[in-house]
Amino acid sequence: MRIGEKKQIIEEVLSEDHRIHIESEAIYAGQAYRIDNYASLIKALDIIAEENWNEQSYEEIEEIKRTKGVTAVRATVDNTQFNQISSYVNTINSKVPLYYSIINSLTEEQDEKAINIKLPEDISSLGQLSSFNKRIDDILKLVNVDGGFEVKGFDKGTDWYTLCATGTLSYYFFIGCLKIAQEYFKTKKEYFQSEEARLSYEASLKETDTSSDDGFEKHKEAYLDRLIQKKVEETIESIGATNGRTIPELTAHLVKATTLLVKEFDKGTEFHLSLNPPKEVSESGGGAILQIDYKSLQPKIVKKSEALGLPAKPKRKKKPKS
């Protein structure tokens, strides 16, 4: 996890003196407590539990996580559980202000069009690093529509590159490809492992065809190839600007870029948005699923296109009524 990401998560549960604060209220005549910042608190404690300076046992908190889950915004716990959480927090709070000051000093505000890239864990030589850099460079060239990407250095103390898009369209097409690659990867890893996918394949066979593993693999690849093609076309349509590129040319480039991104996912490469992304773009969850609001994005793209003197997207002619 990026240092800046850790900082953001921990900040959500800190008081003004930079100590962890449990937002709680006694209920049922003092027989239980409601923790109103439960999910945020657990996220922060999970991070701190992994730090080398923290020698406190985390077993009691892990047991509470097993019984109460980790996703509920707020949770009700009994007195014993509340005392366990309070005791753990009180013990580590003596060191949390110093810890926070350190990670705060190591982070900087990121440009909203920054892309953070985590290197695969298996890179162990300069040759492998050089190969990785070339692969990323090839992808960025394919999505370069109105400006490339500049290296902004590393997230300090980690294996992350930080790149920043210099072109508005290049940025949105790149994250559009990332979103499609995520959907492709999820479909390949989850849907095509299901019985539903197998039944769909068998239902598509002609009477003279025979079901086989080889046939299923070909069906899967055709489905996934079509998924990328269709989603790329939808992305171009949604963004509504091409900076003078022909639609077929841009489509071919984005399809190839998406295919290469999927291969990077397979290698363990991670891509994450800026810690301060544009309002119309966000990522959520541990899997960092991208969310793009194309509807609110279009006015920004149109305005940028006009400033560059680019032709406006032609309106579709309505078909005459028969």
HELIX and SHEET records of a PDB file:
HELIX    1   1 ILE A    3  GLU A   11  1                                   9    
HELIX    2   2 TYR A   38  ALA A   49  1                                  12    
HELIX    3   3 GLU A   59  LYS A   68  1                                  10    
HELIX    4   4 ASN A   79  ILE A   92  1                                  14    
HELIX    5   5 VAL A   96  SER A  105  1                                  10    
HELIX    6   6 LEU A  126  VAL A  143  1                                  18    
HELIX    7   7 THR A  168  LYS A  189  1                                  22    
HELIX    8   8 TYR A  191  GLN A  193  5                                   3    
HELIX    9   9 GLU A  195  SER A  204  1                                  10    
HELIX   10  10 ASP A  213  ILE A  239  1                                  27    
HELIX   11  11 ILE A  247  LYS A  267  1                                  21    
HELIX   12  12 TYR A  294  ALA A  307  1                                  14    
SHEET    1   A 3 SER A  24  ILE A  27  0                                        
SHEET    2   A 3 ALA A  32  ILE A  35 -1                                        
SHEET    3   A 3 ALA A  75  ASP A  78 -1                                        
SHEET    1   B 4 PHE A 149  PHE A 154  0                                        
SHEET    2   B 4 TRP A 160  ALA A 165 -1                                        
SHEET    3   B 4 ALA A 114  LYS A 118 -1                                        
SHEET    4   B 4 GLU A 270  LEU A 273 -1                                        
SHEET    1   C 2 VAL A 281  SER A 284  0                                        
SHEET    2   C 2 ILE A 289  ILE A 292 -1                                        
END                                                                             
